[in-house]
Structure formats: C-alpha cells, structure tokens
Amino acid sequence: MRAGYGMLYLLFLLREFPHRHEIWGADSPWTPALSRQLFEQTGWNSILALSESRLYFELCYAAALLTSALFMLGWRTRAVSVLFAVVVTSFHAKAIFMTDGGDNLILLMAVYLAFTACGRRWSLDARRERRGAARATGATAHDARRAPHPVREARDTLTTVVHNCALFVMAAEVCFLYGSAGLYKVQGISWGGGTALHYVLNLELFRPWPALSHLVDGYPLLIAIATYTAVLLQVAFPFVLFGRLKYPVLVMLLGMHLGIALIMGLPLFSGAMIVADAVFLPDRFYVSLAALCRRAGRGKLPWPPASSAPVKVPSQGRQPAPPGARSNAAGCGGGSPARSA
C-alpha cells in the first residue's frame, strides 16, 4: 500500500505538472484569501497557503514530488510517511473543490499509513537493514546490542499494536466505502432497473473515448448485468471477507475498477481503490509475489525459493537411476540434479 499510494500520487503530480499553477498556484481561481476563509470554517490548513510567492510554490511542488518518490521507495519511512501525509493533506485542502472520491481515499490512507510500519518490507529501509545485519553477523557487540531489553521490547510491542490498529482501520474504511456505496445504489431507481451504467456512458464528463462508450452502450443486456453485478459486489463485500469467497470477489472488483479507469477515464480513483483492496490479501500472496519477481529477475531461481543448505553435486558419469527417477525425467523433460534433489 505504501508503494502503491506513493506511486499514484507521484504520477498524479507529474500529470498535473503543466497545470499546477491553475490548480494550486497563483493562477488558481481559488485565491489565498478564499482559502483562508475556508480554513477558518473547516479547520483545514495547507503549507501552500503560507506564502503567495511563486518560488515558494515551486519549492513546495518539488518537495512534494521528492516526498512521493521517497515514500514509494521506502526511504526513511518513519519520517517520510509523516511528510507524505502532510503533502497530500496540503494539496487536497488547497483545491478541495476539485477533488473526487479517489483523492479523498488517498488522503485517508496517507494519514493511516503514517501510523503503520510500512517500511519493513519491499523498501530501501528493509534493504539497508539486511545489509547491516549481514555485515554485523558474528560480531559479539552486535549480539549484545540486539539482546532483549525492556525498553526495546515495549517499543516493539507498541509499534506492533499501533500498526495493527491502523491496518484494521484501513480495512474497515474500505468495508464502509463498499457497503455504503452499494446501499446507496440499491435505493436508486436506475440501479434497480439495470440502466444506471447506460446513463453514465452517455455523460460527456465520463466519456474520454466516445467510440468505446458508444460500443459498450450498444449491448443493453451487458449493461444490465454489469449494473446488477456492481451493486451485488459492493453490498456483499463486507460479508465475504472471512472466507475464500473474498478472492473471486476481489478479482471481480479489480476488473470493475479497470473498466472504470478505461471507459470512464478515472485512473486515479480506480488506482486508489485497487491499492486499498490489497489490504485484504494475505501474507502468503506477497511472499509468493516476491519469489516470483526474484525468479523472473534471475531467470533460473527455483520455485519456491530453495533453502540455503548446500546441495551435494552427484558424481559425473552414468549412474544407476533410483526408482522413479526415469518416470520423473520422462514426465518433466529432464531437469538438473540439484532441482530434483
């Protein structure tokens, strides 16, 4: 989730780079005076409102790009996660009337991620920790420094509790989002009649590819099935999280969000939802994904990853084949002795 939201916000800032002054800067119709009036009413604030200088704005925008990139890579994540939450909150508050559901979700998740230990895996911090541990292997001073200590144990326990609570809040947020969206749709006549997507496809605001929208709209039965499926998935989502049924539901939600990104032109919203859905995937999925990436990068890495135990290389020459080896070679097209072992 850290890598996903960091990448999404970085791409968002890069995409809006040519229009940054019209959205957040001095050329924005939402002037600093209006911002101050809004902040007095809502309690929001923004680092962009501290100065009206163009140079200050450019420095803030550059800092936002850098913070998003570092957060995505997981560099000094404890501090950068707080900075990322400040960046997202500031840019969101400065142009709050130009935001949508995707922006709101990214804002919430950015705040929640600041309370998690989101740099422990798949990050530059984790890489630095592994290298430091490898260099210190066998050093008695390092072993003594890592010995159990009441203060360190209390800190680790507190970190774990806060991390788990934040993760629970993120999962609950996604459940409320899907459940409330589905229940609101059930109350609508067009959703109940299976025609809601027909009207969506004919809105100019959500037609980046008019030819594609017209093509999809030409299949009324498909439109009705997609309408009812969207409502069913969103209403049922909070109730399928504790069984294996959640996996096909997540796959169907992935397809729904990809369709929204392509047909309706809402890539930021779809990306935010897809990253949020990742909170429900188990650890074994990410372990398998990491192993798959290593295998693809190294070409011949065994699957699953082989143990670090030394493999005994058999002697060369013709050896009597053990029972079952001939059938295995015939079925698998041969293979290296090390892999067979």
NULO-33544 format. One record per residue (C-alpha): residue in three letters; z, x, y. Coordinates in steps of 0.05 Angstrom, whole numbers, always signed. Example, Ala and Ser with C-alpha at 12.3 -4.5 7.8 and 13.67 -1.06 7.14 Angstrom:
2
<atom type="Ala" Z="+156" X="+246" Y="-90"/>
<atom type="Ser" Z="+143" X="+273" Y="-21"/>
END
This chain:
341
<atom type="Met" Z="+0" X="+0" Y="+0"/>
<atom type="Arg" Z="+14" X="+58" Y="+47"/>
<atom type="Ala" Z="-54" X="+88" Y="+34"/>
<atom type="Gly" Z="-88" X="+21" Y="+38"/>
<atom type="Tyr" Z="-59" X="-3" Y="+104"/>
<atom type="Gly" Z="-65" X="+66" Y="+135"/>
<atom type="Met" Z="-139" X="+69" Y="+117"/>
<atom type="Leu" Z="-151" X="-3" Y="+140"/>
<atom type="Tyr" Z="-120" X="+9" Y="+209"/>
<atom type="Leu" Z="-156" X="+75" Y="+217"/>
<atom type="Leu" Z="-223" X="+42" Y="+202"/>
<atom type="Phe" Z="-205" X="-15" Y="+249"/>
<atom type="Leu" Z="-190" X="+32" Y="+306"/>
<atom type="Leu" Z="-254" X="+72" Y="+293"/>
<atom type="Arg" Z="-296" X="+9" Y="+290"/>
<atom type="Glu" Z="-268" X="-15" Y="+357"/>
<atom type="Phe" Z="-272" X="+53" Y="+390"/>
<atom type="Pro" Z="-333" X="+35" Y="+433"/>
<atom type="His" Z="-297" X="-29" Y="+456"/>
<atom type="Arg" Z="-227" X="-1" Y="+463"/>
<atom type="His" Z="-225" X="-8" Y="+539"/>
<atom type="Glu" Z="-248" X="-81" Y="+536"/>
<atom type="Ile" Z="-196" X="-99" Y="+484"/>
<atom type="Trp" Z="-134" X="-58" Y="+502"/>
<atom type="Gly" Z="-152" X="-15" Y="+562"/>
<atom type="Ala" Z="-163" X="-23" Y="+637"/>
<atom type="Asp" Z="-226" X="-66" Y="+628"/>
<atom type="Ser" Z="-189" X="-118" Y="+587"/>
<atom type="Pro" Z="-185" X="-189" Y="+617"/>
<atom type="Trp" Z="-113" X="-189" Y="+595"/>
<atom type="Thr" Z="-84" X="-148" Y="+653"/>
<atom type="Pro" Z="-19" X="-108" Y="+652"/>
<atom type="Ala" Z="+12" X="-160" Y="+697"/>
<atom type="Leu" Z="-3" X="-215" Y="+648"/>
<atom type="Ser" Z="+24" X="-171" Y="+592"/>
<atom type="Arg" Z="+90" X="-162" Y="+628"/>
<atom type="Gln" Z="+96" X="-237" Y="+638"/>
<atom type="Leu" Z="+82" X="-249" Y="+564"/>
<atom type="Phe" Z="+132" X="-195" Y="+542"/>
<atom type="Glu" Z="+186" X="-228" Y="+585"/>
<atom type="Gln" Z="+175" X="-293" Y="+547"/>
<atom type="Thr" Z="+166" X="-267" Y="+477"/>
<atom type="Gly" Z="+208" X="-204" Y="+476"/>
<atom type="Trp" Z="+149" X="-162" Y="+452"/>
<atom type="Asn" Z="+133" X="-94" Y="+481"/>
<atom type="Ser" Z="+78" X="-42" Y="+476"/>
<atom type="Ile" Z="+73" X="+32" Y="+490"/>
<atom type="Leu" Z="+4" X="+17" Y="+521"/>
<atom type="Ala" Z="+38" X="-22" Y="+577"/>
<atom type="Leu" Z="+79" X="+38" Y="+600"/>
<atom type="Ser" Z="+23" X="+63" Y="+644"/>
<atom type="Glu" Z="-44" X="+39" Y="+671"/>
<atom type="Ser" Z="-75" X="+108" Y="+672"/>
<atom type="Arg" Z="-140" X="+116" Y="+633"/>
<atom type="Leu" Z="-118" X="+185" Y="+610"/>
<atom type="Tyr" Z="-53" X="+156" Y="+582"/>
<atom type="Phe" Z="-92" X="+103" Y="+545"/>
<atom type="Glu" Z="-139" X="+154" Y="+514"/>
<atom type="Leu" Z="-80" X="+196" Y="+492"/>
<atom type="Cys" Z="-47" X="+135" Y="+460"/>
<atom type="Tyr" Z="-112" X="+117" Y="+424"/>
<atom type="Ala" Z="-120" X="+188" Y="+398"/>
<atom type="Ala" Z="-47" X="+187" Y="+375"/>
<atom type="Ala" Z="-59" X="+120" Y="+340"/>
<atom type="Leu" Z="-119" X="+149" Y="+302"/>
<atom type="Leu" Z="-79" X="+210" Y="+282"/>
<atom type="Thr" Z="-18" X="+170" Y="+261"/>
<atom type="Ser" Z="-60" X="+123" Y="+218"/>
<atom type="Ala" Z="-94" X="+182" Y="+184"/>
<atom type="Leu" Z="-28" X="+218" Y="+170"/>
<atom type="Phe" Z="+3" X="+153" Y="+145"/>
<atom type="Met" Z="-55" X="+143" Y="+98"/>
<atom type="Leu" Z="-48" X="+214" Y="+71"/>
<atom type="Gly" Z="+27" X="+210" Y="+66"/>
<atom type="Trp" Z="+46" X="+269" Y="+110"/>
<atom type="Arg" Z="+120" X="+269" Y="+132"/>
<atom type="Thr" Z="+121" X="+196" Y="+113"/>
<atom type="Arg" Z="+192" X="+181" Y="+133"/>
<atom type="Ala" Z="+177" X="+194" Y="+207"/>
<atom type="Val" Z="+103" X="+176" Y="+207"/>
<atom type="Ser" Z="+117" X="+108" Y="+176"/>
<atom type="Val" Z="+160" X="+90" Y="+236"/>
<atom type="Leu" Z="+107" X="+116" Y="+284"/>
<atom type="Phe" Z="+54" X="+75" Y="+247"/>
<atom type="Ala" Z="+96" X="+12" Y="+255"/>
<atom type="Val" Z="+103" X="+27" Y="+329"/>
<atom type="Val" Z="+28" X="+37" Y="+336"/>
<atom type="Val" Z="+10" X="-27" Y="+300"/>
<atom type="Thr" Z="+62" X="-67" Y="+339"/>
<atom type="Ser" Z="+39" X="-39" Y="+406"/>
<atom type="Phe" Z="-36" X="-52" Y="+396"/>
<atom type="His" Z="-21" X="-121" Y="+367"/>
<atom type="Ala" Z="+23" X="-140" Y="+426"/>
<atom type="Lys" Z="-26" X="-114" Y="+478"/>
<atom type="Ala" Z="-82" X="-160" Y="+454"/>
<atom type="Ile" Z="-42" X="-213" Y="+417"/>
<atom type="Phe" Z="-91" X="-270" Y="+434"/>
<atom type="Met" Z="-148" X="-232" Y="+399"/>
<atom type="Thr" Z="-113" X="-224" Y="+332"/>
<atom type="Asp" Z="-121" X="-264" Y="+268"/>
<atom type="Gly" Z="-85" X="-272" Y="+202"/>
<atom type="Gly" Z="-105" X="-203" Y="+178"/>
<atom type="Asp" Z="-76" X="-170" Y="+239"/>
<atom type="Asn" Z="-11" X="-209" Y="+230"/>
<atom type="Leu" Z="-5" X="-188" Y="+158"/>
<atom type="Ile" Z="-18" X="-115" Y="+173"/>
<atom type="Leu" Z="+36" X="-118" Y="+227"/>
<atom type="Leu" Z="+87" X="-147" Y="+180"/>
<atom type="Met" Z="+71" X="-98" Y="+124"/>
<atom type="Ala" Z="+73" X="-39" Y="+172"/>
<atom type="Val" Z="+144" X="-57" Y="+191"/>
<atom type="Tyr" Z="+165" X="-69" Y="+119"/>
<atom type="Leu" Z="+134" X="-3" Y="+95"/>
<atom type="Ala" Z="+178" X="+35" Y="+145"/>
<atom type="Phe" Z="+237" X="+16" Y="+101"/>
<atom type="Thr" Z="+206" X="+40" Y="+35"/>
<atom type="Ala" Z="+200" X="+108" Y="+3"/>
<atom type="Cys" Z="+124" X="+101" Y="+6"/>
<atom type="Gly" Z="+111" X="+176" Y="+7"/>
<atom type="Arg" Z="+140" X="+191" Y="-62"/>
<atom type="Arg" Z="+72" X="+184" Y="-98"/>
<atom type="Trp" Z="-1" X="+198" Y="-82"/>
<atom type="Ser" Z="+16" X="+234" Y="-17"/>
<atom type="Leu" Z="+17" X="+302" Y="+15"/>
<atom type="Asp" Z="+93" X="+297" Y="+13"/>
<atom type="Ala" Z="+92" X="+289" Y="-63"/>
<atom type="Arg" Z="+44" X="+348" Y="-69"/>
<atom type="Arg" Z="+89" X="+392" Y="-26"/>
<atom type="Glu" Z="+149" X="+372" Y="-69"/>
<atom type="Arg" Z="+113" X="+390" Y="-133"/>
<atom type="Arg" Z="+92" X="+457" Y="-106"/>
<atom type="Gly" Z="+162" X="+472" Y="-81"/>
<atom type="Ala" Z="+193" X="+453" Y="-148"/>
<atom type="Ala" Z="+143" X="+497" Y="-184"/>
<atom type="Arg" Z="+159" X="+557" Y="-140"/>
<atom type="Ala" Z="+233" X="+547" Y="-149"/>
<atom type="Thr" Z="+231" X="+539" Y="-225"/>
<atom type="Gly" Z="+283" X="+583" Y="-258"/>
<atom type="Ala" Z="+319" X="+600" Y="-194"/>
<atom type="Thr" Z="+394" X="+591" Y="-202"/>
<atom type="Ala" Z="+403" X="+580" Y="-128"/>
<atom type="His" Z="+354" X="+523" Y="-131"/>
<atom type="Asp" Z="+391" X="+493" Y="-191"/>
<atom type="Ala" Z="+457" X="+497" Y="-155"/>
<atom type="Arg" Z="+427" X="+466" Y="-93"/>
<atom type="Arg" Z="+400" X="+408" Y="-134"/>
<atom type="Ala" Z="+465" X="+397" Y="-171"/>
<atom type="Pro" Z="+494" X="+327" Y="-166"/>
<atom type="His" Z="+533" X="+317" Y="-102"/>
<atom type="Pro" Z="+568" X="+253" Y="-80"/>
<atom type="Val" Z="+534" X="+251" Y="-12"/>
<atom type="Arg" Z="+465" X="+263" Y="-43"/>
<atom type="Glu" Z="+477" X="+210" Y="-97"/>
<atom type="Ala" Z="+500" X="+160" Y="-45"/>
<atom type="Arg" Z="+438" X="+175" Y="-2"/>
<atom type="Asp" Z="+392" X="+167" Y="-62"/>
<atom type="Thr" Z="+425" X="+101" Y="-82"/>
<atom type="Leu" Z="+419" X="+74" Y="-11"/>
<atom type="Thr" Z="+346" X="+95" Y="-8"/>
<atom type="Thr" Z="+331" X="+60" Y="-73"/>
<atom type="Val" Z="+367" X="-4" Y="-52"/>
<atom type="Val" Z="+332" X="-7" Y="+15"/>
<atom type="His" Z="+265" X="+9" Y="-17"/>
<atom type="Asn" Z="+273" X="-46" Y="-69"/>
<atom type="Cys" Z="+295" X="-97" Y="-18"/>
<atom type="Ala" Z="+235" X="-82" Y="+26"/>
<atom type="Leu" Z="+189" X="-87" Y="-34"/>
<atom type="Phe" Z="+219" X="-154" Y="-52"/>
<atom type="Val" Z="+209" X="-179" Y="+20"/>
<atom type="Met" Z="+136" X="-157" Y="+17"/>
<atom type="Ala" Z="+125" X="-194" Y="-48"/>
<atom type="Ala" Z="+160" X="-256" Y="-21"/>
<atom type="Glu" Z="+117" X="-252" Y="+42"/>
<atom type="Val" Z="+53" X="-255" Y="+0"/>
<atom type="Cys" Z="+80" X="-313" Y="-41"/>
<atom type="Phe" Z="+97" X="-353" Y="+21"/>
<atom type="Leu" Z="+30" X="-337" Y="+50"/>
<atom type="Tyr" Z="-10" X="-361" Y="-10"/>
<atom type="Gly" Z="+36" X="-421" Y="-24"/>
<atom type="Ser" Z="+36" X="-447" Y="+47"/>
<atom type="Ala" Z="-39" X="-437" Y="+54"/>
<atom type="Gly" Z="-51" X="-476" Y="-9"/>
<atom type="Leu" Z="-5" X="-533" Y="+11"/>
<atom type="Tyr" Z="-37" X="-538" Y="+79"/>
<atom type="Lys" Z="-105" X="-542" Y="+46"/>
<atom type="Val" Z="-82" X="-597" Y="-1"/>
<atom type="Gln" Z="-66" X="-641" Y="+60"/>
<atom type="Gly" Z="-137" X="-634" Y="+88"/>
<atom type="Ile" Z="-189" X="-687" Y="+72"/>
<atom type="Ser" Z="-246" X="-637" Y="+68"/>
<atom type="Trp" Z="-209" X="-593" Y="+19"/>
<atom type="Gly" Z="-191" X="-652" Y="-24"/>
<atom type="Gly" Z="-263" X="-676" Y="-22"/>
<atom type="Gly" Z="-290" X="-607" Y="-41"/>
<atom type="Thr" Z="-332" X="-599" Y="+22"/>
<atom type="Ala" Z="-289" X="-552" Y="+65"/>
<atom type="Leu" Z="-329" X="-490" Y="+50"/>
<atom type="His" Z="-393" X="-527" Y="+69"/>
<atom type="Tyr" Z="-367" X="-535" Y="+140"/>
<atom type="Val" Z="-342" X="-463" Y="+141"/>
<atom type="Leu" Z="-410" X="-437" Y="+122"/>
<atom type="Asn" Z="-441" X="-474" Y="+180"/>
<atom type="Leu" Z="-395" X="-447" Y="+234"/>
<atom type="Glu" Z="-431" X="-396" Y="+278"/>
<atom type="Leu" Z="-367" X="-355" Y="+284"/>
<atom type="Phe" Z="-365" X="-342" Y="+209"/>
<atom type="Arg" Z="-439" X="-331" Y="+196"/>
<atom type="Pro" Z="-453" X="-256" Y="+201"/>
<atom type="Trp" Z="-511" X="-265" Y="+151"/>
<atom type="Pro" Z="-541" X="-334" Y="+166"/>
<atom type="Ala" Z="-591" X="-328" Y="+110"/>
<atom type="Leu" Z="-536" X="-313" Y="+59"/>
<atom type="Ser" Z="-493" X="-371" Y="+85"/>
<atom type="His" Z="-552" X="-418" Y="+81"/>
<atom type="Leu" Z="-568" X="-394" Y="+10"/>
<atom type="Val" Z="-496" X="-406" Y="-14"/>
<atom type="Asp" Z="-493" X="-473" Y="+21"/>
<atom type="Gly" Z="-553" X="-496" Y="-18"/>
<atom type="Tyr" Z="-511" X="-505" Y="-82"/>
<atom type="Pro" Z="-464" X="-564" Y="-69"/>
<atom type="Leu" Z="-433" X="-560" Y="-139"/>
<atom type="Leu" Z="-417" X="-487" Y="-130"/>
<atom type="Ile" Z="-386" X="-502" Y="-62"/>
<atom type="Ala" Z="-341" X="-557" Y="-92"/>
<atom type="Ile" Z="-319" X="-511" Y="-150"/>
<atom type="Ala" Z="-302" X="-454" Y="-102"/>
<atom type="Thr" Z="-264" X="-502" Y="-56"/>
<atom type="Tyr" Z="-220" X="-530" Y="-111"/>
<atom type="Thr" Z="-211" X="-461" Y="-143"/>
<atom type="Ala" Z="-186" X="-431" Y="-77"/>
<atom type="Val" Z="-135" X="-487" Y="-69"/>
<atom type="Leu" Z="-112" X="-482" Y="-141"/>
<atom type="Leu" Z="-104" X="-406" Y="-139"/>
<atom type="Gln" Z="-64" X="-407" Y="-75"/>
<atom type="Val" Z="-17" X="-463" Y="-97"/>
<atom type="Ala" Z="-7" X="-435" Y="-166"/>
<atom type="Phe" Z="+1" X="-362" Y="-145"/>
<atom type="Pro" Z="+78" X="-361" Y="-134"/>
<atom type="Phe" Z="+88" X="-394" Y="-203"/>
<atom type="Val" Z="+47" X="-345" Y="-245"/>
<atom type="Leu" Z="+79" X="-280" Y="-224"/>
<atom type="Phe" Z="+126" X="-274" Y="-283"/>
<atom type="Gly" Z="+74" X="-277" Y="-338"/>
<atom type="Arg" Z="+9" X="-247" Y="-359"/>
<atom type="Leu" Z="-29" X="-303" Y="-325"/>
<atom type="Lys" Z="-20" X="-267" Y="-259"/>
<atom type="Tyr" Z="-72" X="-214" Y="-278"/>
<atom type="Pro" Z="-132" X="-262" Y="-283"/>
<atom type="Val" Z="-106" X="-297" Y="-221"/>
<atom type="Leu" Z="-105" X="-231" Y="-183"/>
<atom type="Val" Z="-176" X="-216" Y="-207"/>
<atom type="Met" Z="-200" X="-283" Y="-182"/>
<atom type="Leu" Z="-164" X="-273" Y="-116"/>
<atom type="Leu" Z="-199" X="-205" Y="-110"/>
<atom type="Gly" Z="-266" X="-240" Y="-119"/>
<atom type="Met" Z="-247" X="-293" Y="-68"/>
<atom type="His" Z="-228" X="-241" Y="-15"/>
<atom type="Leu" Z="-291" X="-201" Y="-28"/>
<atom type="Gly" Z="-331" X="-264" Y="-17"/>
<atom type="Ile" Z="-294" X="-278" Y="+48"/>
<atom type="Ala" Z="-308" X="-208" Y="+72"/>
<atom type="Leu" Z="-382" X="-212" Y="+55"/>
<atom type="Ile" Z="-400" X="-283" Y="+71"/>
<atom type="Met" Z="-353" X="-299" Y="+129"/>
<atom type="Gly" Z="-351" X="-229" Y="+160"/>
<atom type="Leu" Z="-276" X="-219" Y="+156"/>
<atom type="Pro" Z="-268" X="-150" Y="+124"/>
<atom type="Leu" Z="-202" X="-133" Y="+158"/>
<atom type="Phe" Z="-169" X="-197" Y="+135"/>
<atom type="Ser" Z="-196" X="-190" Y="+64"/>
<atom type="Gly" Z="-175" X="-118" Y="+60"/>
<atom type="Ala" Z="-105" X="-134" Y="+84"/>
<atom type="Met" Z="-98" X="-188" Y="+31"/>
<atom type="Ile" Z="-126" X="-144" Y="-25"/>
<atom type="Val" Z="-77" X="-88" Y="-7"/>
<atom type="Ala" Z="-20" X="-139" Y="-4"/>
<atom type="Asp" Z="-38" X="-165" Y="-74"/>
<atom type="Ala" Z="-29" X="-94" Y="-101"/>
<atom type="Val" Z="+47" X="-102" Y="-94"/>
<atom type="Phe" Z="+45" X="-144" Y="-158"/>
<atom type="Leu" Z="+11" X="-92" Y="-202"/>
<atom type="Pro" Z="+58" X="-56" Y="-250"/>
<atom type="Asp" Z="+72" X="+18" Y="-251"/>
<atom type="Arg" Z="+31" X="+28" Y="-314"/>
<atom type="Phe" Z="-31" X="+6" Y="-276"/>
<atom type="Tyr" Z="-23" X="+60" Y="-224"/>
<atom type="Val" Z="-6" X="+113" Y="-277"/>
<atom type="Ser" Z="-69" X="+95" Y="-314"/>
<atom type="Leu" Z="-109" X="+95" Y="-250"/>
<atom type="Ala" Z="-83" X="+165" Y="-232"/>
<atom type="Ala" Z="-100" X="+190" Y="-301"/>
<atom type="Leu" Z="-170" X="+160" Y="-295"/>
<atom type="Cys" Z="-181" X="+195" Y="-228"/>
<atom type="Arg" Z="-158" X="+262" Y="-257"/>
<atom type="Arg" Z="-204" X="+252" Y="-316"/>
<atom type="Ala" Z="-263" X="+236" Y="-271"/>
<atom type="Gly" Z="-248" X="+296" Y="-227"/>
<atom type="Arg" Z="-241" X="+347" Y="-283"/>
<atom type="Gly" Z="-294" X="+319" Y="-329"/>
<atom type="Lys" Z="-262" X="+330" Y="-396"/>
<atom type="Leu" Z="-189" X="+313" Y="-385"/>
<atom type="Pro" Z="-163" X="+276" Y="-447"/>
<atom type="Trp" Z="-146" X="+202" Y="-442"/>
<atom type="Pro" Z="-88" X="+191" Y="-439"/>
<atom type="Pro" Z="-66" X="+258" Y="-410"/>
<atom type="Ala" Z="-48" X="+308" Y="-463"/>
<atom type="Ser" Z="+22" X="+337" Y="-468"/>
<atom type="Ser" Z="+38" X="+405" Y="-442"/>
<atom type="Ala" Z="+54" X="+431" Y="-512"/>
<atom type="Pro" Z="+8" X="+488" Y="-535"/>
<atom type="Val" Z="-48" X="+467" Y="-581"/>
<atom type="Lys" Z="-58" X="+511" Y="-642"/>
<atom type="Val" Z="-132" X="+530" Y="-648"/>
<atom type="Pro" Z="-156" X="+527" Y="-720"/>
<atom type="Ser" Z="-189" X="+588" Y="-751"/>
<atom type="Gln" Z="-264" X="+594" Y="-749"/>
<atom type="Gly" Z="-309" X="+583" Y="-808"/>
<atom type="Arg" Z="-317" X="+528" Y="-859"/>
<atom type="Gln" Z="-250" X="+498" Y="-877"/>
<atom type="Pro" Z="-236" X="+444" Y="-928"/>
<atom type="Ala" Z="-235" X="+379" Y="-889"/>
<atom type="Pro" Z="-170" X="+340" Y="-893"/>
<atom type="Pro" Z="-171" X="+268" Y="-919"/>
<atom type="Gly" Z="-202" X="+220" Y="-869"/>
<atom type="Ala" Z="-230" X="+274" Y="-824"/>
<atom type="Arg" Z="-301" X="+264" Y="-848"/>
<atom type="Ser" Z="-299" X="+189" Y="-833"/>
<atom type="Asn" Z="-269" X="+202" Y="-764"/>
<atom type="Ala" Z="-324" X="+252" Y="-747"/>
<atom type="Ala" Z="-377" X="+203" Y="-771"/>
<atom type="Gly" Z="-348" X="+146" Y="-731"/>
<atom type="Cys" Z="-336" X="+185" Y="-666"/>
<atom type="Gly" Z="-396" X="+232" Y="-667"/>
<atom type="Gly" Z="-352" X="+293" Y="-679"/>
<atom type="Gly" Z="-303" X="+319" Y="-627"/>
<atom type="Ser" Z="-264" X="+380" Y="-610"/>
<atom type="Pro" Z="-208" X="+401" Y="-658"/>
<atom type="Ala" Z="-159" X="+401" Y="-600"/>
<atom type="Arg" Z="-174" X="+329" Y="-583"/>
<atom type="Ser" Z="-169" X="+309" Y="-656"/>
<atom type="Ala" Z="-102" X="+344" Y="-662"/>
END
